[in-house]
Amino acid sequence: MMNMIQEKFWQPATVENLDKRVKSGDLIYVDDYTRADGTKINGYYRRKPIR
């Protein structure tokens, strides 16, 4: 049953769809950053923390 629900509402992860989810508060976009050891991390999307 859950797979049927997921398939019904599934949308491809385009930049436009991801940006809409950021604006609605479902996702967070983390900007590029550099760690203290010099490792460069590219920006990425992640789920909003559950509180």
C-alpha positions as CSV (number, residue, x, y, z in Angstrom):
1,M,0.0,0.0,0.0
2,M,2.7,2.5,0.9
3,N,4.6,1.8,-2.3
4,M,1.4,2.7,-4.3
5,I,1.1,5.9,-2.4
6,Q,4.7,6.8,-3.0
7,E,4.5,6.0,-6.7
8,K,1.3,8.1,-7.0
9,F,3.0,11.2,-5.5
10,W,6.5,10.6,-6.7
11,Q,8.1,13.4,-8.8
12,P,11.5,13.6,-10.4
13,A,14.1,15.5,-8.3
14,T,14.5,18.5,-10.6
15,V,16.1,21.7,-9.3
16,E,12.7,23.3,-9.7
17,N,10.9,20.7,-7.6
18,L,13.6,20.8,-4.9
19,D,13.5,24.6,-4.7
20,K,9.7,24.4,-4.3
21,R,10.1,22.0,-1.4
22,V,12.7,24.3,0.2
23,K,10.2,27.2,-0.1
24,S,7.4,25.1,1.4
25,G,9.7,24.1,4.3
26,D,10.0,20.4,3.5
27,L,13.7,20.5,2.7
28,I,16.7,22.6,3.6
29,Y,19.5,23.6,1.1
30,V,23.0,23.6,2.6
31,D,25.4,26.0,0.8
32,D,28.9,25.0,-0.3
33,Y,31.4,25.1,2.5
34,T,35.0,24.2,3.3
35,R,35.8,22.0,6.4
36,A,38.7,23.0,8.7
37,D,40.9,20.3,7.1
38,G,40.4,21.9,3.7
39,T,37.8,19.5,2.3
40,K,35.4,21.3,0.0
41,I,31.8,20.2,0.3
42,N,29.3,21.0,-2.5
43,G,25.8,22.3,-1.7
44,Y,23.1,19.7,-1.1
45,Y,19.5,19.3,-0.1
46,R,18.5,17.5,3.1
47,R,15.4,16.9,5.1
48,K,14.4,19.4,7.7
49,P,15.1,18.1,11.3
50,I,12.1,16.7,13.2
51,R,11.5,18.5,16.4
